[in-house]
């Protein structure tokens, strides 16, 4: 990651992030995965509509790949957009494997009809946090109640493949329009990114075009979320593109953006407005009415000092959440979600895209995602159409929350 800073990890084809997989929508692909990770492993193709068996989640019936064995994933990529792939193994207490490791990469599904491509340059950046350690937050700082269990704290972070200041800068020219595809591939930390002196025009979230592309000063990406943004390079200089959190940035979460013929120390200023609101990218009208409404309440069972927190959906933890609920093909379902905990949760649906229909008390429509960040003690509603039969995993994308019960299976009747 930097001179003298080396992390030993597992990755794909010898690189972190793994190779960018550029696939064509509708064109079948075979991906041969050889498991030399040294532990049972499998790959989830995040954001794609795949048969449960190919999706890479054991809970849906996808096979695990034993150490030393291989498996060919055969599928037809859809839908078009910025997707990604990552380990979907259980990690438990081991902070070196699964999504704690370097097992992540971009998977871009190019549209069947070609990309309009109204940009001069494309830059892919994945964020990751490294060197996790189980800690009692209440021992480090005031905040969590004394009965809170262990949480993961990290000691290094990357946006791209090196610590901030140690990789090649992103070299740009004045007047260019740069498409950044950004991904939070951390195991358990939401991030907020800024590029001082520039704004991000968000054109897609989780790879899906938004109805109202809007310019914002910061990008909030919870675990597994993606944003496709256009940045007009109209402020010459050398800049830090990085986390608005000083600790994260000092851990390395950032990358230098350098204009042609400019040099010097990279500049950073913390943006004044760090608000993030999905609804600014949506439509004001209400979404279609659902056929059925399903309440989901997320809660924590504190693990106490030295213990691991457990997580529940409607009072139950995985595997007692199998099934979480049952759907009928073709019907539209509204999940009325209540995060009744002091932690943030990126809720993720496999094999289906959902529409955000309400954030707190604000109705919205048109923002299509596969992962939604639920801030602490917040509510949100999402709709999905049951159009992809097969067992469907629903879970928090925090590795430790998922491993400790925050998951359920949506079954088709
Ligand atoms: Cu969570």
Boltz pocket constraint, residues with backbone or C-beta under 6 A from the ligand:
constraints:
  - pocket:
      binder: B
      contacts: [[A, 344], [A, 345], [A, 346], [A, 396], [A, 397], [A, 398], [A, 401], [A, 402], [A, 406]]
      max_distance: 6.0
